[in-house]
Amino acid sequence: RGIVFMLTSMLLTASKWSLIQCMTQRSEPNSFLQQVSKLQLSATVQPITGFVSFCLALFFEHDAIMSSSTWHSPLLWRVPTLALGIVIILGAELKLVEVTSAVATGVLMNLHHIPMVLVGVIIFHDQVSTTSIFGFGLCLLGGFVYAWARAKSGHDPAE
Protein backbone atom coordinates (compact mmCIF):
# COMPACT_ATOMS: atom_id res chain seq x y z
CA ARG A 1 0.00 0.00 0.00
CA GLY A 2 2.85 2.39 0.78
CA ILE A 3 4.41 1.87 -2.64
CA VAL A 4 1.15 2.92 -4.31
CA PHE A 5 1.13 6.18 -2.32
CA MET A 6 4.79 6.78 -3.13
CA LEU A 7 4.30 6.19 -6.86
CA THR A 8 1.17 8.37 -6.88
CA SER A 9 3.08 11.13 -5.11
CA MET A 10 5.93 10.88 -7.62
CA LEU A 11 3.52 11.06 -10.55
CA LEU A 12 1.63 14.05 -9.14
CA THR A 13 4.84 15.89 -8.22
CA ALA A 14 6.30 15.35 -11.69
CA SER A 15 3.07 16.63 -13.22
CA LYS A 16 3.05 19.66 -10.93
CA TRP A 17 6.58 20.77 -11.77
CA SER A 18 6.12 20.10 -15.49
CA LEU A 19 2.98 22.23 -15.53
CA ILE A 20 4.73 24.98 -13.55
CA GLN A 21 7.57 24.91 -16.09
CA CYS A 22 5.08 25.34 -18.95
CA MET A 23 3.33 28.11 -17.06
CA THR A 24 6.46 30.08 -16.16
CA GLN A 25 8.42 29.58 -19.38
CA ARG A 26 5.83 29.38 -22.12
CA SER A 27 3.17 31.91 -21.11
CA GLU A 28 2.69 34.94 -23.34
CA PRO A 29 5.03 37.81 -22.33
CA ASN A 30 2.16 40.15 -21.43
CA SER A 31 0.03 37.54 -19.66
CA PHE A 32 -0.81 37.65 -15.98
CA LEU A 33 1.39 34.60 -15.34
CA GLN A 34 4.44 36.40 -16.72
CA GLN A 35 3.68 39.63 -14.85
CA VAL A 36 3.06 38.18 -11.40
CA SER A 37 6.05 37.65 -9.10
CA LYS A 38 6.84 34.16 -7.88
CA LEU A 39 6.13 35.26 -4.30
CA GLN A 40 2.66 36.47 -5.35
CA LEU A 41 2.07 33.20 -7.16
CA SER A 42 3.18 31.32 -4.06
CA ALA A 43 0.86 33.40 -1.88
CA THR A 44 -2.00 32.45 -4.21
CA VAL A 45 -1.21 28.74 -4.30
CA GLN A 46 -0.31 28.11 -0.65
CA PRO A 47 -3.74 28.80 0.93
CA ILE A 48 -5.30 26.28 -1.45
CA THR A 49 -2.58 23.75 -0.66
CA GLY A 50 -2.99 24.40 3.06
CA PHE A 51 -6.76 23.92 2.91
CA VAL A 52 -6.46 20.64 1.00
CA SER A 53 -3.71 19.43 3.35
CA PHE A 54 -5.83 20.29 6.40
CA CYS A 55 -8.81 18.40 4.99
CA LEU A 56 -6.62 15.37 4.31
CA ALA A 57 -5.14 15.63 7.81
CA LEU A 58 -8.63 15.71 9.29
CA PHE A 59 -9.46 12.55 7.37
CA PHE A 60 -6.24 10.60 8.02
CA GLU A 61 -5.17 12.04 11.40
CA HIS A 62 -8.55 12.90 12.95
CA ASP A 63 -7.77 11.71 16.47
CA ALA A 64 -4.43 13.53 16.66
CA ILE A 65 -5.86 16.80 15.32
CA MET A 66 -8.89 16.73 17.62
CA SER A 67 -6.79 16.02 20.70
CA SER A 68 -6.81 18.91 23.17
CA SER A 69 -3.04 18.55 23.63
CA THR A 70 -2.58 19.44 19.95
CA TRP A 71 -4.40 22.75 20.27
CA HIS A 72 -2.71 23.73 23.55
CA SER A 73 0.81 22.77 22.52
CA PRO A 74 3.55 25.44 22.58
CA LEU A 75 4.61 24.06 19.21
CA LEU A 76 1.44 25.53 17.72
CA TRP A 77 3.02 29.00 17.98
CA ARG A 78 5.70 27.89 15.50
CA VAL A 79 3.16 27.27 12.75
CA PRO A 80 3.14 30.86 11.36
CA THR A 81 6.94 30.86 11.15
CA LEU A 82 6.94 27.49 9.42
CA ALA A 83 4.21 28.66 7.03
CA LEU A 84 6.25 31.72 6.09
CA GLY A 85 9.28 29.52 5.48
CA ILE A 86 7.24 27.24 3.24
CA VAL A 87 5.96 30.20 1.20
CA ILE A 88 9.52 31.47 0.73
CA ILE A 89 10.77 28.01 -0.27
CA LEU A 90 7.93 27.58 -2.77
CA GLY A 91 8.65 31.03 -4.23
CA ALA A 92 12.30 30.06 -4.68
CA GLU A 93 11.30 26.74 -6.26
CA LEU A 94 8.94 28.52 -8.68
CA LYS A 95 11.75 30.88 -9.69
CA LEU A 96 14.11 27.92 -10.07
CA VAL A 97 11.67 26.18 -12.44
CA GLU A 98 11.32 29.40 -14.40
CA VAL A 99 15.07 29.83 -14.94
CA THR A 100 15.99 26.14 -15.31
CA SER A 101 13.53 23.28 -15.80
CA ALA A 102 11.27 20.93 -13.90
CA VAL A 103 13.95 18.22 -14.13
CA ALA A 104 16.66 20.47 -12.70
CA THR A 105 14.33 21.53 -9.89
CA GLY A 106 13.54 17.90 -9.12
CA VAL A 107 17.22 17.01 -8.95
CA LEU A 108 18.03 19.98 -6.73
CA MET A 109 15.05 19.29 -4.45
CA ASN A 110 16.34 15.77 -3.89
CA LEU A 111 19.84 17.05 -3.22
CA HIS A 112 18.60 19.55 -0.64
CA HIS A 113 17.33 16.67 1.49
CA ILE A 114 20.89 15.51 2.12
CA PRO A 115 21.86 18.46 4.36
CA MET A 116 18.58 18.06 6.23
CA VAL A 117 19.44 14.45 6.99
CA LEU A 118 22.96 15.43 8.03
CA VAL A 119 21.54 18.01 10.45
CA GLY A 120 19.23 15.33 11.85
CA VAL A 121 22.18 13.02 12.39
CA ILE A 122 24.44 15.69 13.90
CA ILE A 123 21.92 17.56 16.07
CA PHE A 124 19.29 14.93 16.88
CA HIS A 125 21.56 11.87 16.69
CA ASP A 126 19.24 10.14 14.21
CA GLN A 127 20.43 6.72 13.11
CA VAL A 128 21.01 6.23 9.36
CA SER A 129 21.56 2.77 7.92
CA THR A 130 24.36 1.88 5.53
CA THR A 131 21.78 1.38 2.78
CA SER A 132 20.46 4.91 3.34
CA ILE A 133 23.96 6.34 3.21
CA PHE A 134 24.52 4.49 -0.06
CA GLY A 135 21.23 5.90 -1.39
CA PHE A 136 22.21 9.44 -0.42
CA GLY A 137 25.55 8.92 -2.13
CA LEU A 138 23.77 7.84 -5.30
CA CYS A 139 21.50 10.91 -5.12
CA LEU A 140 24.52 13.15 -4.74
CA LEU A 141 26.33 11.44 -7.60
CA GLY A 142 23.21 11.65 -9.78
CA GLY A 143 22.87 15.36 -9.04
CA PHE A 144 26.48 16.03 -9.99
CA VAL A 145 26.23 13.94 -13.16
CA TYR A 146 23.04 15.76 -14.14
CA ALA A 147 24.65 19.18 -13.53
CA TRP A 148 27.72 18.14 -15.50
CA ALA A 149 25.65 16.80 -18.43
CA ARG A 150 23.47 19.90 -18.47
CA ALA A 151 26.48 22.23 -18.45
CA LYS A 152 28.21 20.19 -21.16
CA SER A 153 25.16 20.28 -23.43
CA GLY A 154 24.64 24.03 -23.00
CA HIS A 155 20.88 23.40 -22.73
CA ASP A 156 18.66 26.49 -22.74
CA PRO A 157 15.70 25.93 -20.36
CA ALA A 158 13.37 28.10 -22.43
CA GLU A 159 13.58 25.72 -25.39
C-alpha positions in Angstrom: 0.0 0.0 0.0 2.8 2.4 0.8 4.4 1.9 -2.6 1.1 2.9 -4.3 1.1 6.2 -2.3 4.8 6.8 -3.1 4.3 6.2 -6.9 1.2 8.4 -6.9 3.1 11.1 -5.1 5.9 10.9 -7.6 3.5 11.1 -10.5 1.6 14.0 -9.1 4.8 15.9 -8.2 6.3 15.3 -11.7 3.1 16.6 -13.2 3.0 19.7 -10.9 6.6 20.8 -11.8 6.1 20.1 -15.5 3.0 22.2 -15.5 4.7 25.0 -13.6 7.6 24.9 -16.1 5.1 25.3 -19.0 3.3 28.1 -17.1 6.5 30.1 -16.2 8.4 29.6 -19.4 5.8 29.4 -22.1 3.2 31.9 -21.1 2.7 34.9 -23.3 5.0 37.8 -22.3 2.2 40.2 -21.4 0.0 37.5 -19.7 -0.8 37.6 -16.0 1.4 34.6 -15.3 4.4 36.4 -16.7 3.7 39.6 -14.9 3.1 38.2 -11.4 6.0 37.7 -9.1 6.8 34.2 -7.9 6.1 35.3 -4.3 2.7 36.5 -5.4 2.1 33.2 -7.2 3.2 31.3 -4.1 0.9 33.4 -1.9 -2.0 32.4 -4.2 -1.2 28.7 -4.3 -0.3 28.1 -0.7 -3.7 28.8 0.9 -5.3 26.3 -1.4 -2.6 23.8 -0.7 -3.0 24.4 3.1 -6.8 23.9 2.9 -6.5 20.6 1.0 -3.7 19.4 3.4 -5.8 20.3 6.4 -8.8 18.4 5.0 -6.6 15.4 4.3 -5.1 15.6 7.8 -8.6 15.7 9.3 -9.5 12.6 7.4 -6.2 10.6 8.0 -5.2 12.0 11.4 -8.6 12.9 12.9 -7.8 11.7 16.5 -4.4 13.5 16.7 -5.9 16.8 15.3 -8.9 16.7 17.6 -6.8 16.0 20.7 -6.8 18.9 23.2 -3.0 18.6 23.6 -2.6 19.4 19.9 -4.4 22.8 20.3 -2.7 23.7 23.6 0.8 22.8 22.5 3.5 25.4 22.6 4.6 24.1 19.2 1.4 25.5 17.7 3.0 29.0 18.0 5.7 27.9 15.5 3.2 27.3 12.7 3.1 30.9 11.4 6.9 30.9 11.1 6.9 27.5 9.4 4.2 28.7 7.0 6.3 31.7 6.1 9.3 29.5 5.5 7.2 27.2 3.2 6.0 30.2 1.2 9.5 31.5 0.7 10.8 28.0 -0.3 7.9 27.6 -2.8 8.7 31.0 -4.2 12.3 30.1 -4.7 11.3 26.7 -6.3 8.9 28.5 -8.7 11.8 30.9 -9.7 14.1 27.9 -10.1 11.7 26.2 -12.4 11.3 29.4 -14.4 15.1 29.8 -14.9 16.0 26.1 -15.3 13.5 23.3 -15.8 11.3 20.9 -13.9 13.9 18.2 -14.1 16.7 20.5 -12.7 14.3 21.5 -9.9 13.5 17.9 -9.1 17.2 17.0 -9.0 18.0 20.0 -6.7 15.1 19.3 -4.4 16.3 15.8 -3.9 19.8 17.1 -3.2 18.6 19.5 -0.6 17.3 16.7 1.5 20.9 15.5 2.1 21.9 18.5 4.4 18.6 18.1 6.2 19.4 14.4 7.0 23.0 15.4 8.0 21.5 18.0 10.5 19.2 15.3 11.9 22.2 13.0 12.4 24.4 15.7 13.9 21.9 17.6 16.1 19.3 14.9 16.9 21.6 11.9 16.7 19.2 10.1 14.2 20.4 6.7 13.1 21.0 6.2 9.4 21.6 2.8 7.9 24.4 1.9 5.5 21.8 1.4 2.8 20.5 4.9 3.3 24.0 6.3 3.2 24.5 4.5 -0.1 21.2 5.9 -1.4 22.2 9.4 -0.4 25.6 8.9 -2.1 23.8 7.8 -5.3 21.5 10.9 -5.1 24.5 13.1 -4.7 26.3 11.4 -7.6 23.2 11.7 -9.8 22.9 15.4 -9.0 26.5 16.0 -10.0 26.2 13.9 -13.2 23.0 15.8 -14.1 24.7 19.2 -13.5 27.7 18.1 -15.5 25.7 16.8 -18.4 23.5 19.9 -18.5 26.5 22.2 -18.5 28.2 20.2 -21.2 25.2 20.3 -23.4 24.6 24.0 -23.0 20.9 23.4 -22.7 18.7 26.5 -22.7 15.7 25.9 -20.4 13.4 28.1 -22.4 13.6 25.7 -25.4 
